[in-house]
Amino acid sequence: MRFRHSVFKDEAKLDINYIPEHLPHREKEHRLLTEFFNFILNFPEKMTQRVIVTGEIGTGKTALCQRFGANMTIEANKHGVNFRYIHVNCREYRGKLSLILQHAVNVLMPNFPKRGFSAEEILGTLLQNLDEENTHLILALDEFDVLIENEGADAVYNLTRLQEMRSGKPQRLSFIFIMRDLSVTKRLDDSARSTLQRNIIRLEKYGKDQLVDILNERVQLAFEPATIPEDVVSFAADIAQNESGNARFAIELLWRAGKYADAEDQRVVTPDCLRKAVSSIIPTLQKNEIESLNFHEKLFLLAAAEVFKDKEKAYATLMEIEKAYAVACEEFEEQPNSHTMLWKYVQMFSALGILKTEISGTAQRGRSTLIYLPAVSAEELTQTLRASLQRGRK
């Protein structure tokens, strides 16, 4: 077996569990978390804190909290403070408080029995251990929505009012509740809800420029130099922005695209590698959908596919596709439709998610509309359309 060059330098840097040292565009939220918990470095026994971190999928909630936990641990060590950060995904433990607390206790006490104790007993053991070790713990409960849905107000109330039941004792346990949707707290009664919604950090969806910054940092860490063109990074950011600004999705797309490049023994990740990556996750174009198009719609889409296949770039202008359309019409002995009709084709395919448009440039230099093919391989689309057009001509 001959040696194959890989576009990857360290693909582990694209893994969902990798937490980078720097989180672009989450610096403000990280500083706010640090301010909320700064007391741990100075008087850890005097108070406790509860913070909600909320935002949609792919906005960096988990990465932000885990990076904060790692940084806080470093700072606590510098200050000579006994501190632990434990991150638990509630969905992984089916939203059951006893299982969630069991995991936390086992991190601190690996030999603690894994069965036979209620949530209240486990919580008591957890606090006893913190007292004995003179430790302050931040327990981050990821996907906290699942625990609320599964166990309701009582579990939340017991967690958040825990310190009040330890009157006169050192305060040891703080919480970060990570949630996608705050509306789930409406299921709680007023007492439980009031203990939660004091400090809320909201993570907004990433814009395209922010996604480009995030991807560029990961590209430097994960890929060999010059294997990811700027066009491909911008292309991935466009696709992810259409998926609610999901940075996690964008990073996975780059990893999959790199895998397609390696499988085809390419030294560069091309836009078509990225399209194959998207279609492997979100199949957007079925053959029956192609057959439902009229002849000139197929010709126009063929022209677009040919442009992207041949130029190996992510974006094209309508003029470039219009020229390719004229060539396709000549090949199939058809009279080309007007420019206005072609723009209608662009709008129709954009509504279907087959083609997408983006405004490029600035107001001073003039704006232009760029077209891209987001979710299907240009090469595969060309083959499919040619076969369909040949059948239609017969």
C-alpha positions in Angstrom: 0.0 0.0 0.0 1.6 3.3 -1.1 1.8 6.3 1.2 -0.9 8.8 0.7 -0.5 12.5 1.5 -3.1 13.8 4.0 -4.5 17.3 4.1 -4.7 16.9 7.9 -2.0 18.0 10.4 -4.0 17.1 13.5 -7.6 16.2 12.8 -8.3 15.8 16.5 -8.5 19.6 16.6 -11.8 19.2 14.7 -13.3 16.7 17.2 -16.5 17.8 19.0 -14.8 17.3 22.3 -11.8 19.5 21.6 -11.8 22.7 23.5 -9.5 25.3 22.0 -7.4 27.7 24.1 -9.0 30.6 22.4 -12.7 31.0 21.6 -13.2 33.7 19.0 -16.1 36.0 19.6 -16.9 34.6 23.0 -14.3 36.7 24.9 -17.0 39.0 26.5 -19.0 36.0 27.7 -15.9 34.4 29.2 -15.1 37.6 31.1 -18.6 37.7 32.4 -18.4 34.1 33.7 -15.1 35.0 35.3 -16.6 38.0 37.1 -19.6 35.9 38.3 -17.2 33.4 39.9 -14.3 35.6 40.9 -15.2 35.2 44.5 -13.8 31.6 44.4 -10.3 33.0 44.1 -10.6 35.3 47.1 -13.2 33.9 49.6 -14.5 30.5 48.4 -16.3 29.7 51.6 -18.3 32.9 51.9 -20.8 32.6 49.0 -22.1 30.5 46.1 -23.3 31.3 42.6 -25.8 30.1 40.0 -25.5 31.1 36.3 -27.5 30.1 33.3 -25.7 30.0 29.9 -28.2 29.8 27.1 -28.1 29.8 23.3 -29.0 27.7 20.2 -27.1 24.7 19.0 -23.7 25.5 17.8 -23.3 28.8 19.6 -20.5 27.5 21.8 -22.2 27.0 25.2 -20.4 23.8 26.1 -17.0 25.0 24.8 -17.3 28.3 26.6 -18.1 26.7 30.0 -15.4 24.0 29.6 -12.8 26.6 28.7 -13.9 28.7 31.6 -13.6 25.7 33.9 -10.1 24.9 32.8 -9.0 28.5 33.1 -10.6 28.9 36.6 -8.8 25.7 37.7 -5.4 27.2 36.7 -6.2 30.4 38.5 -7.4 28.7 41.6 -4.1 26.7 41.7 -2.1 29.9 41.5 -4.1 31.3 44.4 -3.7 28.1 46.5 -7.5 27.5 46.4 -8.9 23.9 46.3 -11.3 24.1 43.4 -12.9 21.5 41.0 -14.9 22.0 37.9 -17.1 19.1 36.8 -19.1 19.1 33.6 -22.1 16.7 33.2 -24.4 16.3 30.2 -27.8 15.7 31.6 -29.0 13.9 28.5 -26.3 11.4 28.8 -27.8 10.4 32.2 -31.4 10.5 31.0 -32.2 13.6 33.0 -32.1 11.7 36.3 -30.7 13.8 39.1 -29.5 10.7 41.0 -27.4 9.5 38.0 -26.1 13.0 37.4 -25.0 13.5 41.0 -23.6 9.9 41.0 -21.2 10.9 38.2 -20.1 14.0 40.0 -19.4 12.1 43.2 -17.5 9.4 41.3 -15.2 12.1 39.8 -14.3 13.2 43.3 -14.5 9.7 44.9 -13.8 7.0 42.3 -14.5 4.2 44.8 -17.9 5.4 45.8 -20.6 2.7 45.2 -22.5 3.3 42.0 -25.9 1.9 43.2 -28.3 1.9 46.1 -28.4 5.7 47.0 -31.0 8.3 46.5 -30.3 11.7 45.0 -30.5 13.3 48.5 -28.0 10.8 49.9 -25.6 11.3 47.0 -25.9 15.0 47.4 -25.1 14.7 51.1 -22.0 12.6 50.3 -20.9 15.2 47.7 -21.1 18.0 50.2 -19.4 16.0 52.9 -16.5 15.3 50.6 -16.2 19.0 49.7 -16.1 19.9 53.4 -13.5 17.3 54.1 -11.3 18.4 51.2 -12.0 22.1 51.8 -12.9 22.4 48.2 -15.3 24.6 46.2 -17.0 22.9 43.2 -18.6 24.4 40.1 -21.0 21.7 38.8 -21.9 22.5 35.2 -25.1 20.8 34.1 -25.2 20.7 30.3 -28.6 20.3 28.6 -30.2 21.2 31.9 -33.5 21.4 30.0 -33.6 17.5 30.0 -33.4 17.4 33.8 -36.3 19.9 34.1 -38.4 18.0 31.7 -37.7 14.7 33.5 -37.8 15.7 37.1 -39.5 19.0 37.3 -39.5 21.7 40.0 -38.6 19.6 43.0 -35.1 18.6 41.7 -34.4 22.2 40.6 -35.5 23.6 43.9 -33.5 21.2 46.0 -30.4 21.9 44.0 -30.6 25.7 44.0 -31.7 26.0 47.7 -29.1 23.5 48.8 -27.0 26.0 50.7 -29.9 27.3 52.7 -30.1 23.8 54.3 -26.5 24.1 55.5 -26.9 27.2 57.7 -23.7 28.2 59.3 -21.5 25.9 57.2 -19.0 27.0 54.4 -20.6 27.4 51.0 -19.1 24.8 48.7 -21.2 24.2 45.6 -21.9 26.6 42.7 -23.8 25.8 39.5 -23.7 26.6 35.8 -26.9 25.6 34.1 -26.5 25.2 30.3 -29.7 25.4 28.3 -30.8 25.8 24.8 -34.2 27.2 25.5 -35.2 29.2 28.6 -38.9 28.7 27.9 -38.7 25.2 29.5 -38.3 27.0 32.9 -42.0 28.0 32.5 -42.7 24.5 33.7 -41.3 25.3 37.1 -43.2 27.0 39.9 -42.3 30.6 40.9 -40.1 29.5 43.8 -37.9 27.2 41.7 -37.8 29.7 38.7 -36.8 32.6 40.9 -33.7 30.7 42.2 -32.6 30.1 38.6 -33.1 33.3 36.6 -30.7 35.7 38.4 -27.6 35.6 36.2 -28.2 34.7 32.6 -25.5 34.8 29.8 -27.1 34.6 26.3 -25.0 33.5 23.4 -26.2 34.9 20.1 -26.0 33.1 16.8 -22.7 33.5 14.9 -22.7 35.7 11.8 -20.8 34.7 8.7 -17.7 36.8 9.5 -17.5 35.3 13.0 -17.8 31.8 11.6 -15.0 32.5 9.2 -12.8 33.6 12.1 -13.6 30.4 14.0 -13.0 28.2 11.1 -9.7 29.9 10.2 -8.4 29.2 13.7 -9.3 25.6 13.4 -7.8 25.3 10.0 -4.4 26.5 11.3 -4.6 23.9 14.1 -6.0 20.9 12.1 -4.8 21.2 8.5 -1.5 21.3 6.7 -0.6 24.7 5.3 -2.3 25.7 2.0 -4.7 22.8 1.9 -7.8 24.8 2.7 -8.4 27.7 0.3 -10.1 30.9 1.6 -13.0 30.2 -0.7 -13.7 26.9 1.0 -13.6 28.5 4.5 -16.0 31.2 3.3 -18.2 28.6 1.6 -18.4 26.5 4.8 -19.3 29.6 6.8 -22.1 30.4 4.4 -23.6 26.9 4.7 -23.3 26.9 8.5 -25.0 30.4 8.7 -27.9 28.9 6.8 -28.0 26.2 9.5 -28.7 28.8 12.3 -25.1 30.0 12.6 -24.0 26.6 13.9 -20.2 26.6 14.4 -20.2 23.0 15.4 -21.8 22.1 12.0 -19.3 24.2 10.1 -16.3 22.5 11.9 -17.7 19.0 11.1 -18.1 20.0 7.5 -14.5 20.9 7.2 -13.5 17.6 8.8 -15.7 15.6 6.4 -14.5 17.6 3.4 -10.9 16.8 4.4 -11.8 13.1 4.5 -13.2 13.3 1.0 -10.0 15.0 -0.1 -7.9 12.3 1.4 -10.1 9.5 0.0 -9.6 11.0 -3.5 -5.8 11.6 -2.8 -6.2 15.3 -3.4 -3.7 17.7 -1.8 -6.2 20.5 -1.5 -9.8 20.5 -0.1 -11.9 21.7 -3.0 -15.4 23.2 -2.9 -16.7 19.9 -4.3 -15.3 18.1 -1.3 -17.3 20.4 0.9 -20.4 19.8 -1.2 -20.0 16.1 -0.8 -19.6 16.6 2.9 -22.9 18.5 3.1 -24.8 16.0 1.0 -23.6 13.2 3.3 -25.3 15.0 6.2 -28.2 16.8 4.5 -29.3 15.1 1.3 -31.1 18.0 -0.4 -31.6 16.9 -4.0 -33.4 13.7 -4.9 -33.5 12.3 -8.4 -37.3 12.6 -8.6 -36.9 16.3 -7.9 -34.6 16.7 -10.9 -37.1 14.8 -13.1 -39.8 17.3 -12.1 -37.8 20.2 -13.5 -38.6 21.4 -17.1 -36.0 21.1 -19.8 -34.6 24.7 -19.5 -34.5 24.5 -15.7 -32.4 21.4 -16.0 -30.2 23.2 -18.6 -29.6 26.1 -16.3 -28.8 23.9 -13.3 -26.4 21.8 -15.6 -24.7 25.1 -16.5 -24.2 26.0 -12.9 -22.9 22.5 -12.1 -20.5 22.7 -15.0 -19.1 26.1 -13.9 -18.5 24.9 -10.3 -17.0 21.6 -11.5 -14.6 23.2 -13.9 -13.5 26.3 -12.0 -13.0 24.5 -8.7 -14.2 27.7 -6.9 -17.1 28.0 -4.4 -18.8 31.0 -6.0 -19.8 32.2 -9.4 -21.6 35.2 -10.9 -24.8 34.9 -12.9 -22.9 36.1 -15.9 -20.5 33.1 -15.7 -23.4 30.7 -15.4 -25.3 32.5 -18.2 -22.4 31.9 -20.5 -22.3 28.2 -19.6 -26.1 28.0 -20.1 -25.7 29.4 -23.6 -23.2 26.6 -24.3 -25.5 24.0 -22.9 -28.4 25.3 -25.0 -26.3 25.1 -28.1 -25.2 21.5 -27.2 -28.8 20.5 -26.8 -30.1 22.6 -29.8 -32.3 24.8 -27.7 -32.9 28.6 -27.9 -31.6 30.3 -24.7 -34.1 32.0 -22.4 -33.8 35.6 -21.4 -31.6 37.0 -18.6 -34.8 37.8 -16.6 -35.9 34.2 -16.8 -32.5 33.0 -15.7 -32.7 35.2 -12.6 -36.1 33.6 -11.9 -34.4 30.2 -12.1 -31.8 31.4 -9.5 -34.6 32.5 -7.2 -36.5 29.3 -7.6 -33.4 27.1 -7.0 -32.5 29.3 -4.0 -36.0 28.7 -2.5 -35.5 25.0 -3.0 -32.0 25.1 -1.3 -30.3 23.8 -4.4 -28.5 27.1 -5.2 -27.8 29.9 -2.8 -26.9 33.6 -3.3 -24.7 35.9 -1.4 -24.1 39.7 -1.8 -20.5 40.4 -2.2 -18.5 43.7 -2.0 -19.1 47.0 -0.3 -21.4 49.9 -1.0 -18.4 52.0 -2.1 -17.0 49.5 -4.5 -20.4 48.2 -5.7 -22.2 45.1 -4.7 -22.6 42.0 -6.8 -24.6 38.8 -6.3 -22.6 35.6 -6.1 -24.2 32.2 -6.5 -23.0 28.9 -4.9 -24.0 25.3 -4.9 -24.2 24.3 -1.2 -25.3 20.7 -0.8 -24.6 18.5 -3.7 -21.4 17.5 -5.6 -21.0 19.5 -8.8 -19.6 16.4 -10.5 -22.4 14.1 -9.5 -25.0 16.7 -10.3 -23.5 17.2 -13.8 -23.7 13.4 -14.5 -27.3 13.2 -13.2 -28.6 16.2 -15.2 -26.9 15.1 -18.4 -28.5 11.7 -18.1 -31.9 13.3 -17.5 -31.5 15.7 -20.4 -30.5 12.9 -22.7 -33.7 11.0 -21.7 -35.8 14.1 -22.2 -34.4 14.8 -25.6 -35.1 11.3 -26.8 
